[in-house]
Amino acid sequence: MSSTESFVADRPFTVGTTLPGTRGRTGVISTPHGQIRTPAFIPVGTKATVKTVLPESVADLGAQAVLANAYHLYLQPGPEIIDQAGGLGKFMNWHGPTYTDSGGFQVMSLGAGFKKVIAMEVGNPDDTLTANGRERLSRVDDDGVTFKSHLDGSAHRFTPEVSMQIQHQLGADIIFAFDELTTLMNTRAYQENSLERTRLWAIRCLAEHNRLSAERAHRPQQALWGVVQGAQYEDLRRKASRDLVALSEADRAAGGKGFGGYGIGGALEKHNLGTIVGWVNDELPEDAPKHLLGISEPDDIFTAIENGVDTFDCVSPTRVARNGAIYSLDGRYNITNAKYRNDFRPLDPEIENYTSQYSRAYIHHLFKAKEGLAATLATLHNVSFIVQLVDRARQAIEDGNYVEYRDEFLRRYYASKKA
């Protein structure tokens, strides 16, 4: 049995078909709650729900796993409640695999007032940056982060150990090490210091993960994935990757579980996405799964796949759906525009999903009437669209016609922008 076919409890990943001339591949991640065929898009259920839709509906659309947020679930309803329920999947009636992020993104982004989006462009370096000069709600030190709840202003403290404890209580199959999120506006000196802080936090995460895994052996075992930071700097991204691999190997040599995979985090300039992911994957083990945190635009998805990303998540398909933005093979459009008032075609006539039985005119009406069903149908469609896009890319790799599929998809999807 080759290294890419080895199944061990904390590293259950097999590589399938590789994409010639690239780092892309298909594969299978096995978890206590089922398998994930990769590449795969993981819908975001921030607060143990993909907003506005039933978990059963998300499964029916073909989604293989969901990702929830440790920060939000820590604040409400509290990880002890979810632990008592038997874990995230049982709590939300989701029967497949689950991910939770560490809470680091929200602690930093909400702490600086950025909410859903952080600084994604390089400008004049400023380590004190906040959104529109808002009060900073989080303070980072070498031990952890002190922050105020965005809900009620109450004070809280996250450390690597606390993040591990929360995520073990949440019970997701795949959890992430606590890391410090930086923005592309941070200075080089800050990025270097932050990278070392994240490395030291990773050591503590591994130790606490090992302790909790033994203490909670009656629960399904969870896989801890390290998170690679380093912003836009090649040397820092490569160093972070090598450091995490070394930590994982040392932990395993000492009898620990090591990292079951790796997340690629931080702010990423769109035009450098493939380059940065490529740097990281040059250094990470080929037989370890990789997750890219926070992308969903079609061109970014193809770039990520070709550079060796196995799974990725993003709130964008669901968030824009609630505002009437609809994905289609001919590009994104807004269903609230007047021209759809008497358009009786489905949201996308060539994409078959639950919403195909409803017309654009009807969904336009629902948005104008401010009916809740509007967001539900738009969300179902957008999630289905992205899930199908990635499923077809995976099948195209298997069939040997990936390049043709990618080029035709992107040509059509972005045609209106090039016109």
C-alpha positions, 0 to 999 in steps of 0.5 A: 500500500503506497503512502497516498493510500494509507488510512490511519485514524488521524490522516485518512486521505487518499489521492486519486487521479492527478491533473497532468502539468499541475498540482491538481488531483482528485481524492477522498477524505474519510471521516467518522461521519462519511467520506468527502470526494475531492475537490469539494466545495464546503458550504458555510453554516456559520451558526450551525445552519446554512442561513435560510435553508434546511440541513436536509436541503443542503444535503439533497443539493449534493453538498458533502460537508458543512463548515461552522464557526467556533467563534460564533458558536462559542458565543451562542449557544455555547460549546457545552450545549452542542457537546451535550447534544452529541456534537455539531452534526447531531445538534443541527441534524446534519448526517455528513462530515463537519468542519469548524474553523478556529475562530481566529478569523472572526476574532481578528476581523470582527475585532478590527471592524471588518466583519465579513471582509478584511483588507485584501489589497496591499497599500501603505503598511499600517498595523493599527488598521481598523475598518473606518476607524472603528474601535478595535475589539481584540488585542493580541499578545503572545499567549492569545487574544482578548476580545469583546463580543460583537453581540453584547460587548462582554470580554472574552479570551481565546488561547490555543488551548481554549480554541481546541477545547471549544472545537472538541466540544463542538465535535467537528470531524475536521478542526483547525489550529488557532492562528493569528490572521493578519491583513495585507496592510500589516508591516513585514515586521509584524508579519514575521512576528505573527508567523512565529506566534502562530507557530508557537500556538500550533505547538500548543494546539497539537499538545491540547488536541492530543490531550483532549483526544485521549480524554474524550476517546468516547467521542468520534476522533477529530483531525486537527489541521494546521493553518499556513499564514504568511500573507503575500510573502513567498519566504514566509509562506514557505517557512510557515509550511515547512514549520508546520510539517516539522511540528507534525512529524515531531508530534507523531514521532513523540506518539501524538496525532500530528496534523491531519491536513493543512488550511491555507489562510490569511488575506490573498490578493486575487491575482496572486492566489495560484502563486501563493497556493503553489508556494505552500503546496511545494512545501506541504506533503503531497499526501495530505489534504489541503483546505483553502479558507474563504474562496468561491468565485469560479475563476478562483476555484479553478485556480485553487484546484489546479494548485492542489487545493482539495476543499474550500469554503466561502460564505459568498454564495449564500450571502449574495443570494440573500441580496438577490444575486444569482449564479448562472452559467452566463454569469451572475445577475440580480433577480431583483432587476425589473427585467425579471418581473415577467421572466418565467424561466428558471433561475438557470434553465441549464442547472437542474436543482430544487429551484428549477420548478420556480420562475424568475418572475416568482422569485423576483416577486418574493424579493420585492414582497420581502418574503423569506422564501426569496432568500431560501430559494436563491440560497439553494440555487447558489449553493447547488451551482457552486457544488455542481461546478466543483463536482463537474471539475472533479469528474472532468479530472477523472475523465481527462477533459478538465481543461476543456471543461474549465475553458468553456465554463470560464469563457461563458461565465465571464463573457459579459464582462469581456464584451 
